[in-house]
Amino acid sequence: MSEATAERSDAKKPAKTARPIIECRGITRTFWRAKERLDVLDGLDLDIAEGSFEALMGPSGSGKTTLLNLIAGLDRPTAGKLVVAGTEVSAMGDAALARWRSQTIGFVFQHFNLIPVLTALENVELPLLLTKLPASERKKRAQIALRVVGLEDRMHHRPQQLSGGQEQRVGIARAIVHDPKIIVADEPTGELDRHSADDVLALLEKLNTEFDKTILMVTHDPAAAARATIVHKLDKGRLT
Amino acid sequence: MTLAGLTVKNIGHNWLRTVLTVLGVAIAILSFVLIRTTIDAWETAAKHGAQDRLSTINRVTFVMPLPKRYFQEFNGERGKIEGVTHATWANWFGGKHATREGEFFANFAVDTDSYFDVYQDMAVPPDQLAAWKEDRQGAIIGEALAKQFDWNVGDDVTLVGTIYPGEWKFHIRGIYVATKKSVDRAQFIFHWDYLNENLPPDRRDMIGWIASTVDSAGRAAAVSEAIDKEFDDEDVQTRTMSEQAMNKEFLGGASAILGALDIVSLIIMLIMMLVLGNTIAMGVRERTQEYGVLLALGFRPRHIAAFVVGEGVTIGLLGGGLGLLIAYPLIEQGVGRFLEENMGAWFPYFSIPPEVAAMALGFAALLAAIAAGIPAYRATKLDVIDALRRLA
């Protein structure tokens, strides 16, 4: 990562280690719309240090979410090498990639994406259904995750009984319940008012500083980006 | 929570639609059970017909009579036809209730001395049987017929003859109880002598059929052949077959109706499957983003397919269970009782066979799984990023 492509948002919050947990080398992602070629990412190089809290900013269509999807193992690059948490995800098959995601990545979505028929506790327990943990242990871990996000008194509420900020905190609890190394957050404050957004950002900071989670966040919100250790700016598929 | 629990909870996404679909399935299952029970009730007499009881009728058609003297070959010179243990005769009377002529019931003129020796699956209290034999105008009726017309022992009743015109007066002397499913519980049985002596001379001494029991059901075919051979040289030849075979032959005339009912019941299930498929497809479409989230979390396409199929099967089973819950009291206590009491000749026992209930529930689950097949397959083909982008 060159100094030209990133800026520190706060000199007091340096990355905890220089060892990269995410290594992007010459990443290209091309889409075809009818016969029109769209190079959304164009030979991108990027390192994200383990234990850091970094943000991706840029105008719409700059490739932020595409890059996030690649790093999270939801998509594969057209060209280039992508190593995340020691695994070359660009070379993995669908089944291995799904298993890897379920163990390594925690997702925080802009629209929260909670299952409406499940309680907060059940929503948080979802990723653990893919493990061999007994039901009692799954429940215990989901309760702990909800306690971490400060919602232990709302665990039996359904999403429609929660505020937007609370829903996003449940989403964050779901992202950490299986103890992933990396949390990817796509516009986590995009649907929230300022106060709720600040709560969510504080929570992400807490996960980074107290629980050593590497956090990569896509955002349009300068206030959210200000919480990150490093902000990467993209434009037209390249870091600027 | 478990994966199965999650599947079941998924039906709560749109309660109104789920409830309406479950009700739709329940009505389809209720209709299916009602039709299959009707078919089964219709076939009961044939299925349970005695194999060791033979009926000898006019070879041309059962509508034409036999000379009464034929009975002597069975009874008067008993032992002449090897294998026959008991024999009797009867004649179709075709009478109707004097005021409720639309309510059909079977009525026969029979030989009082031998009839209940052959039809031992009709139990009559000994004192009533004795009283009936003593009274030339006596009649014995089935319990269902007694209930249908509120007739009791000691009542005087009048039947209006159709084949034998006139008003025929009887005294109810006994009520029989069926001891086998095949027995019509709404018969009206009276003395053949009473009929015969009141007929013009040219119509006398004719009978409808001869019924006989054989010492072994395994010999029924051989004995039947021997009986018919006995009358080969007579002006009127006979045709003899087991009661079961005769019932089946009689049912053969109604096979088109039964076949049509069969097809209707299957069409109902097909409609149910389409309704379910539509509901499930709508649910999958609405929850595309939700499936995208599950895929992002690491769930595999096979998990998503299992959720979709499981949801369909859950709705199918709920509907099937509800349909059966409605069907049992409706048929066992309502429609079934009414038909047994008022149309006992056609439906001696109208009750849901356990195999029909099991088939209905099995069909509900199976067809729901099939209906969910296409939406489930489509769900497995979802691209996780496209699915996440889709707004609910």
HADDOCK unambig.tbl for C-alpha pairs under 7 A between the chains (distance, minus, plus):
assign (segid A and resid 74 and name CA) (segid B and resid 296 and name CA) 6.66 0.50 0.50
assign (segid A and resid 74 and name CA) (segid B and resid 384 and name CA) 6.84 0.50 0.50
assign (segid A and resid 74 and name CA) (segid B and resid 385 and name CA) 6.87 0.50 0.50
assign (segid A and resid 98 and name CA) (segid B and resid 298 and name CA) 4.50 0.50 0.50
assign (segid A and resid 98 and name CA) (segid B and resid 299 and name CA) 6.83 0.50 0.50
assign (segid A and resid 98 and name CA) (segid B and resid 300 and name CA) 6.82 0.50 0.50
assign (segid A and resid 99 and name CA) (segid B and resid 298 and name CA) 5.77 0.50 0.50
assign (segid A and resid 101 and name CA) (segid B and resid 297 and name CA) 6.60 0.50 0.50
assign (segid A and resid 101 and name CA) (segid B and resid 298 and name CA) 5.63 0.50 0.50
assign (segid A and resid 102 and name CA) (segid B and resid 297 and name CA) 5.47 0.50 0.50
assign (segid A and resid 102 and name CA) (segid B and resid 298 and name CA) 4.47 0.50 0.50
assign (segid A and resid 113 and name CA) (segid B and resid 290 and name CA) 6.83 0.50 0.50
assign (segid A and resid 113 and name CA) (segid B and resid 293 and name CA) 6.85 0.50 0.50
assign (segid A and resid 115 and name CA) (segid B and resid 290 and name CA) 6.79 0.50 0.50
assign (segid A and resid 117 and name CA) (segid B and resid 9 and name CA) 6.49 0.50 0.50
assign (segid A and resid 117 and name CA) (segid B and resid 10 and name CA) 6.66 0.50 0.50
assign (segid A and resid 117 and name CA) (segid B and resid 12 and name CA) 6.20 0.50 0.50
assign (segid A and resid 117 and name CA) (segid B and resid 13 and name CA) 6.07 0.50 0.50
assign (segid A and resid 122 and name CA) (segid B and resid 1 and name CA) 6.63 0.50 0.50
assign (segid A and resid 127 and name CA) (segid B and resid 297 and name CA) 6.13 0.50 0.50
assign (segid A and resid 129 and name CA) (segid B and resid 2 and name CA) 6.67 0.50 0.50
assign (segid A and resid 129 and name CA) (segid B and resid 3 and name CA) 6.71 0.50 0.50
assign (segid A and resid 135 and name CA) (segid B and resid 1 and name CA) 6.99 0.50 0.50
